[in-house]
Amino acid sequence: MIESHHSMKILISEYAVSTGLGGTFLLEGRAMLRSLVSSFSGMGYDVRYTTAGASIDHGTAVSSNESDLGMVLERESRKVDAALVIAPDDLLAELTAIIEDNTLNLGCSAETIALCADKLECSRVLGLAGIDVPLCLDEGQQGYPDTPYVVKPRYGCASEDTRLCYGPTVEKGYVATEYIEGEHVSVSLMGGDHPVVLTINKQLIDIDVAVDNSPIGYMGSIIPYRTGMDDVLHDTAMETSRILGCRGYIGIDIIVGDHPYVIDVNPRPTTSLVGICKVIRPSIAELLIRSRSGETVPSVEITGSYSFNKEELT
């Protein structure tokens, strides 16, 4: 059982802030970090966070950079009672394994993260378990001519380097999934022994279906969002989380066509968290701690709504 939070130390490490990445990566990363640190601080926890320079208005900064982040995590995770890492999916399993060796990990296991990060394998596992997923092509395979596909890095993060292509031949290191016409949503939930859905969110996606090789970009979110098939989305997300063995906060990206198709599983806090923290009770910190302690997570109350464009995050 986790000890009383008044004496508890928490470490939170967000990759863009920890390594000094620029652009919207830093804006999104700092906004997520601030939301988490202020939530834990508000409950009386002693919170530390890694940073290459950017500071936030709560918690204690621990200096880090790209070359020493693993070493800093190893050292700092020994000093705390629990930790959470947010990083690009292809780096997250390795960084999570470091904290798992030294303290309680508040997020998904390194093993689950590695599975979710491999888009081809994750899609295969979910499909075999009965979850609807888009048809997925591996490198070297060719799509049907004049048919749109979403081409993305097999181990990529978010909408980075994601394009809509017609009849592509899949290059090394990439996958292509059939393009599903429908509404882009994400389901944010707390995975674990007693999973609970937090919110359904509308994903604001920039995409031009008429143009071959056009980039696809994530622009922001509307939280929460009603779809008319919320119960089905809840069930799909909970079952996806169970199949993959997810724990802590996860975000599941779904296209709502004639029925829901799971297109991506983010085994970590996502940018939607920034809005979720503003509209739910109890706090994200309490939910993470309760979930990881094996306690039944109380039902979540939504107290308002929030929308953002990622360029406006501060």
C-alpha positions in Angstrom: 0.0 0.0 0.0 1.3 3.5 -0.8 2.1 5.5 2.3 0.4 8.7 3.3 0.9 11.4 0.6 2.1 14.1 3.0 5.5 12.4 3.2 5.5 11.0 -0.3 8.0 12.1 -3.0 7.0 11.9 -6.7 9.3 12.2 -9.7 7.8 13.3 -13.1 9.9 13.4 -16.2 8.6 14.7 -19.5 11.0 14.3 -22.5 10.7 17.6 -24.3 11.2 19.6 -21.1 13.9 17.2 -19.9 16.0 17.5 -23.1 15.2 21.1 -24.3 13.3 20.1 -27.4 11.7 23.2 -29.1 8.5 24.1 -31.0 5.2 22.6 -30.2 6.8 19.5 -28.6 8.0 21.8 -25.8 4.7 23.6 -25.6 2.7 20.4 -25.3 5.3 18.7 -23.0 5.5 21.7 -20.6 1.7 22.0 -20.5 1.4 18.2 -19.6 4.2 18.5 -17.0 2.6 21.5 -15.4 -0.8 19.8 -15.2 0.7 16.8 -13.5 3.1 18.5 -11.1 0.4 21.0 -10.0 -2.1 18.2 -9.4 0.4 16.2 -7.2 1.6 19.4 -5.4 -2.1 20.4 -4.8 -2.5 17.1 -2.8 0.5 17.8 -0.7 3.1 15.6 -2.4 6.8 16.6 -2.7 7.2 16.7 -6.5 10.4 16.8 -8.5 10.7 17.1 -12.2 13.5 16.9 -14.7 14.3 19.9 -17.0 16.9 21.2 -19.4 16.0 24.7 -18.4 12.3 25.4 -18.7 10.7 25.9 -15.3 7.1 25.6 -14.1 5.5 27.2 -11.1 5.3 24.1 -8.8 7.6 21.4 -7.7 11.4 21.2 -7.5 13.5 21.3 -10.8 16.2 18.7 -11.3 18.7 19.5 -14.1 18.9 17.1 -17.1 19.7 17.0 -20.8 19.5 14.6 -23.7 22.8 12.9 -23.0 22.3 12.3 -19.3 18.5 11.8 -18.9 18.8 8.1 -18.3 21.5 8.6 -15.6 19.5 11.4 -13.9 16.3 9.2 -13.9 18.3 6.3 -12.4 19.7 8.6 -9.6 16.5 10.5 -8.9 14.1 7.5 -9.0 16.0 6.0 -6.1 15.1 9.0 -3.9 11.3 9.0 -4.5 8.3 6.8 -3.7 6.8 6.8 -7.2 7.6 8.2 -10.7 6.1 8.8 -14.1 7.8 9.2 -17.4 6.3 10.8 -20.6 8.4 10.4 -23.7 8.1 9.6 -27.4 6.9 6.0 -27.8 10.1 4.7 -29.2 12.1 5.9 -26.2 9.5 5.5 -23.5 9.9 1.7 -22.7 13.7 2.1 -22.1 13.2 5.2 -19.8 10.3 3.5 -18.0 12.4 0.4 -17.4 14.9 2.6 -15.5 12.3 3.8 -13.0 10.8 0.4 -12.7 14.1 -0.9 -11.4 14.2 1.8 -8.6 10.7 2.8 -7.6 6.9 2.5 -8.2 6.0 3.3 -11.8 2.7 5.2 -12.0 2.3 4.4 -15.7 2.2 1.4 -18.0 4.9 -1.3 -17.7 7.9 -1.1 -20.0 6.7 -4.3 -21.6 3.2 -2.9 -22.4 4.8 0.3 -23.7 7.1 -1.6 -26.1 4.0 -3.4 -27.5 2.0 -0.2 -27.9 4.9 1.5 -29.5 5.1 -1.1 -32.3 2.1 0.0 -34.3 2.1 -3.2 -36.5 2.3 -5.6 -33.6 -0.1 -3.7 -31.5 -2.7 -3.7 -34.3 -2.1 -7.4 -34.8 -2.6 -8.3 -31.1 -5.8 -6.1 -30.9 -7.2 -7.6 -34.2 -6.7 -11.1 -33.0 -8.5 -10.3 -29.8 -11.5 -9.1 -31.6 -11.0 -5.3 -31.6 -11.8 -3.6 -34.9 -8.6 -2.1 -36.3 -7.8 -0.8 -39.8 -6.0 -3.1 -42.3 -2.3 -2.6 -41.7 0.5 -3.1 -44.3 4.1 -3.8 -43.4 7.2 -2.5 -45.1 7.5 -3.7 -48.7 3.7 -4.3 -49.1 1.7 -2.3 -51.6 -1.7 -0.7 -51.1 -4.5 -0.9 -53.6 -4.2 1.7 -56.3 -6.3 4.9 -55.9 -7.1 3.9 -52.3 -6.1 6.2 -49.4 -3.8 4.9 -46.6 -2.3 6.6 -43.6 1.4 6.1 -43.7 3.3 6.6 -40.4 6.5 5.5 -38.7 6.1 2.0 -37.3 7.5 3.2 -33.9 6.6 6.9 -34.2 5.0 9.3 -31.8 1.7 11.2 -32.1 1.1 12.5 -35.6 4.7 13.1 -36.3 5.6 12.3 -40.0 2.1 11.0 -40.7 0.8 11.3 -44.2 -2.2 10.4 -46.4 -1.0 8.5 -49.5 -2.8 6.7 -52.3 -1.7 3.2 -53.1 1.7 3.5 -51.4 4.5 0.9 -51.3 5.5 0.9 -47.6 9.1 2.0 -47.0 11.4 0.5 -44.4 10.5 1.6 -40.8 6.9 2.6 -41.8 3.5 1.0 -41.8 0.4 2.0 -43.8 -3.2 1.6 -42.5 -6.3 1.9 -44.6 -7.8 5.3 -44.3 -11.2 5.1 -42.4 -13.7 7.8 -43.1 -15.2 9.1 -39.8 -14.8 11.2 -36.7 -11.5 11.3 -34.9 -11.9 10.9 -31.1 -9.7 9.8 -28.3 -10.7 8.0 -25.1 -8.7 8.9 -22.0 -8.8 6.3 -19.3 -7.1 5.1 -16.2 -6.0 1.5 -16.8 -5.3 -1.1 -14.2 -7.2 -3.7 -12.1 -10.2 -1.4 -12.0 -10.1 0.6 -15.2 -12.2 3.8 -15.5 -12.9 6.0 -18.5 -12.1 9.7 -17.8 -13.4 11.4 -21.0 -14.1 11.1 -24.7 -12.3 13.9 -26.6 -12.7 15.2 -30.1 -9.4 15.2 -31.9 -8.9 18.3 -34.2 -7.1 16.7 -37.1 -5.8 18.6 -40.1 -6.1 16.4 -43.2 -6.8 16.9 -46.9 -8.2 13.6 -48.3 -8.1 15.0 -51.9 -4.4 15.4 -52.0 -1.9 12.5 -52.3 1.0 12.6 -49.9 -0.6 15.3 -47.7 0.5 15.6 -44.1 -1.9 14.7 -41.3 -1.5 16.9 -38.2 -3.0 16.9 -34.7 -4.2 20.5 -33.9 -5.9 20.2 -30.5 -8.9 18.8 -28.7 -12.4 19.4 -27.4 -12.9 17.9 -24.0 -15.3 16.2 -23.3 -17.1 15.3 -26.5 -20.4 13.5 -27.0 -20.6 11.1 -30.0 -23.9 9.3 -29.8 -22.1 6.0 -29.2 -20.3 6.8 -26.0 -21.1 3.4 -24.4 -19.6 1.5 -27.3 -16.5 3.7 -27.2 -16.1 3.2 -23.4 -16.4 -0.6 -23.9 -13.9 -0.6 -26.8 -11.4 1.5 -24.8 -11.7 -0.6 -21.6 -11.3 -3.9 -23.6 -8.3 -2.5 -25.5 -6.7 -1.5 -22.2 -7.3 -4.9 -20.7 -5.9 -6.8 -23.7 -2.7 -4.8 -23.7 -2.3 -4.8 -19.9 -2.3 -1.0 -19.6 -1.9 0.8 -16.3 -2.2 4.5 -15.3 -3.3 7.2 -17.7 -3.6 6.1 -21.4 -5.1 7.6 -24.5 -6.7 5.5 -27.2 -7.2 7.1 -30.6 -10.3 5.9 -32.3 -12.0 6.6 -35.7 -15.8 6.5 -35.4 -17.0 5.3 -38.8 -19.9 2.8 -39.1 -18.4 1.5 -35.8 -15.2 2.3 -33.8 -11.8 1.4 -35.1 -8.8 1.6 -32.8 -6.0 3.3 -34.6 -3.4 4.1 -31.9 -2.8 3.4 -28.2 -0.7 5.9 -26.3 0.6 4.2 -23.2 1.3 7.5 -21.4 -0.3 10.9 -20.7 -1.3 12.6 -23.9 -1.9 16.3 -24.6 -5.6 15.9 -23.8 -4.5 15.6 -20.2 -4.1 19.4 -20.1 -7.8 19.8 -20.6 -8.9 16.8 -18.6 -7.2 18.1 -15.5 -9.4 21.2 -15.7 -12.7 19.4 -16.0 -12.6 16.2 -13.8 -12.9 15.3 -10.2 -11.1 13.7 -8.4 -7.8 15.1 -9.5 -5.5 13.2 -11.9 -3.0 12.8 -9.1 -5.5 11.0 -6.9 -6.7 8.8 -9.7 -3.1 7.8 -10.6 -2.2 6.9 -7.0 -5.4 5.1 -6.3 -5.2 3.2 -9.6 -1.6 2.1 -8.9 -2.4 1.1 -5.3 -4.9 -1.4 -6.6 -7.7 0.6 -5.0 -11.1 1.0 -6.7 -11.0 4.2 -8.6 -14.0 6.4 -7.8 -16.3 7.3 -10.6 -15.2 10.4 -12.4 -17.3 13.6 -12.4 -17.0 15.9 -15.3 -17.3 19.5 -14.1 -17.1 21.5 -17.3 -15.6 21.5 -20.8 -12.3 22.7 -22.3 -10.9 23.1 -25.8 -7.5 24.0 -27.0 -5.3 24.4 -30.1 -1.9 23.0 -29.4 -0.2 26.2 -30.7 -1.9 28.2 -27.9 -0.5 26.0 -25.1 1.8 27.9 -22.7 
